[in-house]
Amino acid sequence: MNRSVLFDTETTGLDPDAGHRVIEIAAIELIGDLPTRQVFHRLLDPERDVPEDATRIHGFTRSDLLGRPRFADIADDLLAFFGEDPLVAHNAPFDFAFVNAELARLSLPRLHESRMVDTLALAKARFPGLPNSLNALCTRFDIDLSERTTHNALLDCRLLAAVYVELTGGRQRGLELDSATLSDLAVAYAMPANRTPRLIAPTGAQLAAHAAFVTRLKDPVWLS
């Protein structure tokens, strides 16, 4: 099945061209748009100050990040995790710009925009005129936000993975899975315990209608 990677960053500010840096990056592997257990997560020393305005958003101070690896120390591992696959993010141009600025400092090739899947753009197309922040989408899809007291790249990835499943209709792929498999998927999504995937079973009338339809097909594979 197709692989992609969903990722999120936290930064010292809003503009990489003004010298702001990545302080946290998290990524989750997606197979067929569904999250697996493969996760990449690093806190980073930005090699500069962390303004108070940024700390109020993500909670990290300069002292919290001292001694952490620099982006240069984790770049190879990050790029290996990304592979050559599509990259999913919410307001993806922001995250691409910061990662590309970090890669440029190391004279490494930039992430090409052709790999970008922007869930904010997907949400705006599906819900035009409505708020489409991650918080708003979680509320709309009844995804628990109780742990999101500050921005956190790994938690935001897990929430966005659940949102992405909803935006892409991914829940329907669970129709044929048994409860044990669905339980494993729920763990992979890192969903709260009170958020249980829903099995949808056809009614007797629906099964009968399907059986009648199949008999009208020429050499149906269901009967082979």
Residue pairs with C-beta under 8 A, 6 or more apart in sequence:
1 31
1 32
2 31
2 32
2 33
2 85
3 29
3 30
3 31
3 83
3 85
4 30
4 33
4 85
4 86
4 87
4 88
4 117
5 27
5 28
5 29
5 30
5 81
5 82
5 83
5 85
5 86
5 87
5 88
6 27
6 28
6 30
6 35
6 87
6 88
6 89
6 157
6 160
6 161
6 164
7 25
7 26
7 27
7 28
7 40
7 82
7 87
7 88
7 89
7 95
7 157
8 25
8 26
8 27
8 89
8 90
8 95
8 153
8 154
8 156
8 157
8 160
9 22
9 24
9 25
9 94
9 95
9 98
9 99
9 153
10 22
10 23
10 24
10 25
10 57
10 58
10 60
10 151
10 152
10 153
11 20
11 21
11 22
11 23
11 46
11 54
11 98
12 20
12 21
12 23
12 46
12 48
12 49
12 50
12 51
12 54
13 20
13 51
13 53
13 54
14 20
14 94
16 97
16 98
16 100
16 101
16 102
17 101
19 48
20 98
21 44
21 46
21 47
21 48
21 71
21 98
21 102
22 44
22 46
22 71
22 98
22 99
22 102
23 43
23 44
23 46
23 50
23 58
23 60
23 65
24 41
24 42
24 43
24 44
24 58
24 60
24 152
24 153
24 154
25 40
25 41
25 42
25 44
25 74
25 78
25 99
25 153
26 39
26 40
26 41
26 42
26 153
26 154
26 156
26 157
27 39
27 40
27 41
27 78
27 81
27 82
27 157
28 35
28 36
28 38
28 39
28 40
28 157
28 158
28 161
29 35
29 36
29 38
29 39
29 81
30 36
30 88
30 161
30 164
32 170
32 173
33 164
33 165
33 168
33 170
34 165
34 170
34 173
34 185
34 188
35 158
35 161
35 165
35 188
35 189
36 188
37 187
37 188
38 81
39 154
39 157
40 77
40 78
40 81
41 153
41 154
42 68
42 69
42 74
42 78
43 60
43 64
43 65
43 68
44 65
44 68
44 69
44 70
44 71
44 74
45 65
45 66
45 67
45 68
45 69
45 70
46 65
47 70
49 62
50 60
50 61
50 62
50 65
54 60
55 61
57 150
57 151
58 150
58 151
58 152
59 150
59 151
59 152
71 102
71 105
71 106
72 105
72 106
75 102
75 103
75 106
75 108
79 108
82 111
84 115
85 115
86 115
86 116
86 117
87 96
87 111
87 115
87 116
87 117
88 117
88 119
88 160
88 164
89 95
89 96
89 116
89 117
89 118
89 119
89 160
90 118
90 119
90 120
90 134
90 156
90 160
90 163
91 118
91 120
92 116
92 117
92 118
92 119
92 120
92 121
93 116
93 118
96 111
96 113
96 116
99 111
100 110
100 111
103 109
103 110
103 111
104 110
119 160
119 163
119 164
119 167
120 132
122 167
122 168
123 132
123 137
123 163
123 167
124 132
126 167
127 140
130 136
130 140
134 156
134 159
134 160
134 163
135 145
135 148
137 143
137 163
137 166
137 167
138 144
138 145
138 148
138 159
138 162
138 163
139 145
141 162
141 163
141 166
142 195
143 159
143 162
143 163
143 166
143 191
143 195
144 191
144 192
144 194
144 195
145 159
146 192
147 155
147 192
148 155
148 156
148 159
158 189
158 190
158 191
161 189
161 190
162 189
162 191
162 195
164 170
165 171
165 189
171 197
171 198
174 181
174 182
174 185
174 197
174 199
175 199
175 200
177 185
179 199
182 197
182 199
185 197
186 195
186 196
186 197
202 210
214 220
214 222
214 223
